[in-house]
Amino acid sequence: MIARFGGIPLIRQRKAVIDDLPPTQFTPRIRPRGSQLIDRRRKARCELCDKRTDVQVHQVRHLAELQAWREQPTWVQLMLKKRRRTLVVCPPCHEDIHA
């Protein structure tokens, strides 16, 4: 009995030659999802006031929550414009958002 995978017989070939690409010819590494946030955080620049300092990340669950606001502050408009649920901000701006 021989198992088949899509018409290819799955039989062990003792003298098979493996032709793998050398390590320098591999395809470029795909960056994991979410790396944009990491890059934005590493810049250590507030996306609201453009100040270089320690930063924090403000996050909302859904962008639809922000669209329901009657009066949209600057940070809400920025998040909707960028279509992002996260915003990298300095601590004073983050306090203002939560106030």
Phi, psi and omega in degrees: 000134181236126176281147180233146176236103180059036179088355179264123180290135180264073180247136179291129178251109185294332183251027180291144178254127180262121181251073177279154177288146175296157185304332181285344183257011178293157176293153181300147181293132179277128181287138180293155180295143180096000182289338176297319178296319179297316179297317180295323180288324179295333179294338179055044180232129179291131181280351177265306184257357176064026180270139177272113182195185173296143184236159175232165180246122174264133184225142173244158182289314183220143176294334180297331177299322182286327182292338182281350181292137177286305177259117184260113176295174183302317183294326178293316179299320180295317180295321179291321180296317180279348182056048179234145177273354182239152178217125180271116185225160176282162182304317179298319178294322180295321176296320178297322179298316183280350180277000000 
